[in-house]
Amino acid sequence: MIKNLEALYSRGNTAGRKVVLEILEAGLTAPDSYQNVRKMLRIENDKLFIGHPDFFQPIADKPALPLVFDLRQVRHIYVVGGGKAVQRQAEAVEDVLGDLITDSQLQIKKGEEVRLKKIKVTLAGHPIPDEDSVRGAQRILDIERKAKEGDIVFFCTSGGGTALKALPAPGINLEDLQKV
């Protein structure tokens, strides 16, 4: 994550710098949503495993992780969501599931580079929602309505999603949301 580690190691107290930079690197890497989602998803022998002990806090009445789905029995896999940092999550889902994804819609902030290849993306308004926010949010709703028993829906979210996925309720228009 730190691109100039060698230069930073090369002067002064190199042993001390190395320790400090390793700690800093671990702190910067730990919240990376791509790495965390990749840790949570894996496919083995036509089975999709969702979960990892690093992210599980046992609760008495909840099933033990990971969740396991026989992919031969899964009808459709959908990926939807939105937020300013959501593309990293979706990249991990895409890297694991690839062509198994049936349909998708992700809302990211206008100006961001789209790196996803399979998952469909709309660049939407943030912090003020725009027509693209509404159009993409409607597409997300349409996909969610298609989901039935036997389907899996991955919902990726992060900060900024309320503007990026703005879908006014009946009686409220986009201009009302923009004013709020």
N, C-alpha and C positions, 0 to 999 in steps of 0.2 A: 504494500500500500504506500509506503514512503519510498519515493522514487530515487532519492539521492542518498541512500543509506551508506554506501561506500565512502562518499565524500564526508559525511557526518562522522563516520568511524575513524577517519584518517588523521585527526588532529587531537591534541590535548590528551586527556585521560581516556584512552581508547577503550579500556576495559569497562570503566564506569559509563562511558557513552553507550557502549554496546548494551549494557543492562538496561539503561534508561530507554533507549530506542526500541529494544525488544518489548518492554512493557508498553510503551506508546503504540507500537505496531499492534500488539494484542488488543489494546483498548480500542483502536480504530477499526480493527477487523471484526471484533465480537458482534457488533450490532448490524453487520452487513446482511441485509435481508436475502440476498442471493444465496450466500453460504448457508444461512439458517434454513431457508426453504429447501435447498438441496439436501440438507441433513435430514429434513423431515419426510422427503419423498424418495421412494426407490421402487423399482420393478424387479421382481425375481420370479422366474418360472410362471409367467402369465398372472402374477399376483401383484397388485399395487399395495404397497405398505405406506401408511401415513402415520407419522409419529416418531419421536425420538426421546429417549430417557432424559436428555438434557432439558427438555421443555415440558416434562410431565410432572404434575404434582398429584399424587394419588388422592382420590376422593372415594369414600366407601361405596357409594351407589353407582359409580361410573365404571364402564368397562376398561380393562387394562389396555394400554397402548402397546403396540401400534394397532391402528385400524387396518384390516386386511380386506381387500376387495379382489375377487376373482375376476380378472379382466374379460374372461370369456362370457361372464354373465352381466357385465356392465353394458348397457345399451348406448349411452352417450356420455361424453365428458365435455362440460362447458366451463369456460373460464371468463369471468366478468369482474368488473371493479373499476376503481379509479383512485387517483391521488398523485401527489407530486413525486413520491418515491416508489410508486407501485410497479414501475417497469422492471426494477431489479427482481421483485418477487415473481413477476410473470415470466421473466427470462428463465428462472429456475424451473418453474412449472413447464414451460415450453421445452427446455432441455431434457427433462425427464419424460414428458408425455408426447411431445412432437406430434406425429400424425394421428395419435389417438384422440386428439382434441377435435370434437365434432363442430363446435361453433364457439365464438368468443367475441367479447367487446371490452376494451379497456379504454379508459379516459385518462389522458395525461395532459400536462400543461403545454399550451402553445409555446413554440420556440424550442421545445425539447427535441433531441434527435430520436427518431424511432429506431430501436434496435431489434424489435421483435420480428420474426419471420412468419410465424404461423398465426399468432394471436392478432386479431384485428384491433387497430388503434384509431381513436379519434383525438385530435389535438383540440382541446377545449379551453375556455376562458377561466383564468384564475388571476386575481382573487374575485373578479366579477364574472359571474356565469354569462355565457353567450348562447347563441343559437346552436352552436356545436355541442355545448354542454347538454342542452335539452335533447338534441337529436341522438347523441350517444347514450344518454340516460334512457331514452325510450327504447333504444335497441337492447340495452341491458335488460330492461323489464320484459321485452318480447322474448329474449332468450330464457330468462328465469321462468316465464310462463310455459315454455316448452318442456321444461324439466319435469320428468315423471319418476315414479318408482323405478329403480334400476339404473338411474342416471346419477352422475356425480357432478356437483357444481363447486368449482373453486371460486371463492370470492376474495379478491386481492384488494386491500385498502390501505391507505395511509393518509396523512394530513392533506387537506385541500380538497378532499373528495366531495364535500358539500357543494362547492362551486363547480367542480368539474363534472359532477353527476347531477346537475340541477334538473328536476322534473317537477314543474309547478303543479300543485293540486288543482282540481276543478275550481273555477272561480278566481284563480290567481294566474297572472301571466308573467312572462319573463321579466318585463319591466318592473313589476312589483318586487320580484326577487332581487333584481339589481339594486333597487332603492334600499332594500333591507340590508 
